[in-house]
């Protein structure tokens, strides 16, 4: 009888389970330590991760919270953002970050991004600064750090605060400075599919400002139930937000693996770039001074939905990193001022290819071959 050719293995967009297996014994020991301690909220496990992450990011203070959205909202409250204030935000920011602006009663002013890196542009940001502007948000998107020193200079000129959302880029650097070390405040989220992922939701806020750190910590722990707790448009700001001890212990256990996992991501991203050079599949660019950690291998492709369906049929899982930029979402319709063509075009064409530390070189080659074949077929069918 003729032998059946072996079926190609299904390629996951992100193999979170493999990441846990790398350090399963250590994670199990951490789990047992937390459960035995009965210190489930705050306590030594949270203190340890806060100290380790602050040190990693060259910061004086770290405050663990429930997620990145909570971290942003707490930062805005501590920075005394008021209803009617404006904060400049890239249009392709995570919706949770933009929602945190609205949650404290401020208005997000959305700006377009660089066509190659899809990161915030200082010139467009500065052009959006007006008399009601109080701050600027920058986002280290897809694992690529923003040129934050340029934004630090911009916010200094206009006496604005700067918040760095580094959720996508734990361990990345701009020149010799790590993500999380920039601006008045930096925030991270650690969802399970992150380069450094918790086993649930987790976040942290970083700052060098002693007073701001104290305000955030007290509000996050609800240590001061005072009459000036803000009530904003759309309801009261959710001020109580804590990092579970279990999630803190999981993150501390995984932290020594972060550089190894990020190195693997960088190598695989380099292989994608090499295999897709001079093809219709256009990868998001890494800036020259950036050391990216490639949370996502984001590629622009024509006829994205058709291409994605073909890859699914070939056993290759993909994701759409985002499809609708924030300025086109219904909750932010009141802030819509003009078209933002780069964000809108990328939102309709971006596809996230498989990328995780346990992907093999031949897996990348298979994805690239299937991607280019799918694009060719889609173009013929058009």
Buried (B, 14 or more C-beta within 10 A) or exposed (E): EEEEEEEEEEBBBBBBEEBBEBBEEBBEEBBEBBEEEEBBEBBBBBBBBBEBBBEBBEBEBBBBBBBBBBBBBBBBBBBEBBEEBBBBBBBBBBBBBBBBBBBBBBBBBBBBBBBEBBBBBBEBBBEBBEEEBBBBBBBBBBBBBBBBBBBBEBBEEEEBBBBBBBBBBBBBBBEEBBBBBBBBBBBBBBBBBBBBBBBBBBBBBBBBBEEBBBBBBBBBBEEEEEEEEBEBEEEEBBBBBBBBBBBBBBBBBBBEBBEEBBEBBBBBBEBBEEBBEEBBBBBBBBBEEBBBBBBBBBBBBBBBEBBBBBBEEBEBBBBBBBEBBBBBBEEBEEBEEEEBEBBBEBBBBBBBBBBBBBBEEEBBEBBBEBBBBBBEBBEEEE
